[in-house]
Amino acid sequence: MAAPRQHKTSNRIKQKSNRRHIMLRYALVTGFILLFTGAILYKLVRTTVVDASKWNDKANEELTHTHVIYPVRGDILAADGTILATNVQSYSLFVDYRADGFAINEYTKAMPALADSLAVLFPKRTRDEWLKKLQAPILPPKSERSRWYPLLQGITYEQMQHVRTLPFLNIKNSNRSGLIEHRRLVRDCPYGEMARRSIGQVGQTKENKEIHGISGLEKALDSLLYGKPGVAKQVPLTKTIGDWTDIPAVDGYTVLSTIDINLQDLLEHELNAMLDSADAEWGTAMIMEVATGDIKAMANLERDQNGDYIEAYNRAVVAYEPGSVVKTISMLIALEDGLISDLNETFQIGQSFTYGSPIRDSHYIGSATVEGILEQSSNIGMTKIIIRGYDGKCQAFVDRLRSIGLFDKMNSGIAEEEMVRVTPTRGKRDLANISFGYSSAIPPIYTLSIYNAIANDGAYVRPRLVRGLRTEHGDSLFEPTYVRDRICSPENAAKLRQMLKAVVHGSHGTARRMKNDVVPLAGKTGTANHLDMSTGRYDKSRNRLAFCGFFPADNPKYSMMVLTFNPKGAYRGPALSSGLVFKNMALKMYSRGMFEVEGGDYHTDAPSKPAMAVSPAGSAPSTAMTGKIPVRTLKNSSSAKDTIPSAINLSLTDAVAMLEKAGYEVEFSGAGRVKSQRITGPGVIHLNLSPSY
């Protein structure tokens, strides 16, 4: 009986021991909970009571923190509403080669196929070059691989979507493919380099991340295009602190420019063709609408290291010694001041004329009328006219030029615009030099503005590249503004137009080679020797050649100036270089119906019979199509089996030149490059144009 009793006693002892252990554990857990609760209560009291002011200050600091909301930059539109500059989403794709789940084996197997696909989609690299680019990031150990390897940058949304279908990159799990997408707004010009200098460029400021204009219209109109930044601040939300727009950003205005995109394309083509033929260093040209001052086209081309001509520095607003184109301005002053009245008054010219120092002409002129002085571009004759009223008064003549607004800032909308400068006046020769184009510096746009005023009956309208703004409420168009209401009387403007017409159509005109039987032209040639800054002397072997004027001469609609530097060979004359661009533009604008010539055909011996209709070789238009007009079929120089030339992807200018040369009449719709073509009638091809993005 003793053994069972001892067993029971032993069990009770064990139970008590277990109970003590359990209670001890409970006590420890409870103590820990109480201690943790105490710590929480301590922190709570310390945070909400003791350190309350400190945390409140920190919270207020976070809630008062703000950041900038950047506005969307406004677009720049051409005169017809097509986009010249806009914002587009640009996408870049990066690869994280150290992603936890990066499928290195699948990547290695897919590399050859991926390289093939990328070479087709982005042929800037060959298949082998793409393969090398894909292999390079996985050569180092995983710990040293890039987490932000640039695979593709600056691609479109469509391209990005295509890339995501390629081998390996089509893996949906980004942790396995390592693919990272980054997007940002970039400034895009759908027409590429066309009018690039006039439109301008944008860039990021050093002080912050704001994008502002740095040249051209982008800079001149930056305050309008940029808009107004907004402000966002942090606010307490239900579960977190988030951004709250305090002051919304105001997007920039869309600017309506005066640029005619088709005319711009045509001008750049003509200027490029002449520069290339003449092996010139650079050229600038601009066309302005007489009545409004709207700059319809502006081209600036310069030869690069490869010998190609590219959009370059906007020399239309850079001040140069103008040469003889300034004689027209001097003649305007002479007419307005009454120094001359009879255009048939004769001046003795001769070999030279001493006024401070000998003055000579580029060619011998025995005598010339007032009109003949401008027609033959006589330095001597111009000096003799000006000294009638300003003998020994060089500064007075400069002040007279200032009085007509020549020294006023044009504010044309071009950021780099320089102003007219005159060298310090020293004596008689300075007066003579200024009167015929030296000892002064005048930007081409200033010279053109004066010629435009002459074409506009003396009303001095301000040149402009901006005609209005587009807002959410509609278009706001600006009225033309004026540098001066009038710089000469309508009567004197008519006399000047007569003189400038004689420069082209006169028997001794310096631009008589520009005469044609379609559009009457008026203007003035100008030649200025290049000043070598290293020697301080003029280099007569390198000249700036200019032609400035307007057309049609009898009822001007457009004014135009072309300036070229150092054309060579047969183009070493202003009428044969700059004048050639002027004439070709006038003829092509007329052929496209951009203006009319009074009296139909300009030449006096125009035939009374109707003009022939033109048909390319192999076509036979019916009389129902041509009426009673006779048809001239062009001879085919090659084979009758020749097909119609394809103009697909060409610019409008190149397409028209090619098709017209082949004997076709060209019609077109849209803007940009040729996307398709079709025959719409005998000898007529219609081109469908579309901007190339």
Secondary structure, DSSP 4 states (H G I P E B T S, - for coil): -HHHHHHHHHHHHHHHHHHHHHHHHHHHHHHHHHHHHHHHHHHHHIIIIISHHHHHHHHHHHHT-EEEEPPPPPPEE-TTS-EEEEEEEEEEEEE-TT-TT--HHHHHHHHHHHHHHHHHH-TTS-HHHHHHHHHGGGSS-GGGS-SSEEEEEEE-HHHHHHHTTSTTTT-S-HHHH-EEEEEEEEEE-TTTTTTHHHH--EEE-SSSS-EEE-SHHHHHTHHHHH-B-EEEEEEE-SSSEEEEEEE--BPPPEEEE---HHHHHHHHHHHHHHHHHHT-SEEEEEEEETTT-BEEEEEEEEE-TTS-EEE---GGGS-B--GGGGHHHHHHHHHHTTS---TT-EEEEEEEEESSSEEEEEEEEEEEEHHHHHHTT-HHHHHHHHHHHHTT-HHHHHHHHHHTTTTS----S-TT----EEPPP-SHHHHHHHHHT-SEEB-HHHHHHHHHHHHTTT-EEPPBSEEEEEETTEEEEPPP-EEES-SS-HHHHHHHHHHHHHHHHSTT-TTGGG--SSS--EEEEEEEEEEETTTTEEEEEEEEEEEEEEESTTS--EEEEEEEE---GGG-STTTTHHHHHHHHHHHHHHTTSS--TTSS-STT--SSPPPEEE-TT----HHHHTT--EEEPPPSS-TTPPPPP-TT-BHHHHHHHHHHTT-EEEEESSSEEEEEEEEETTEEEEEEE---
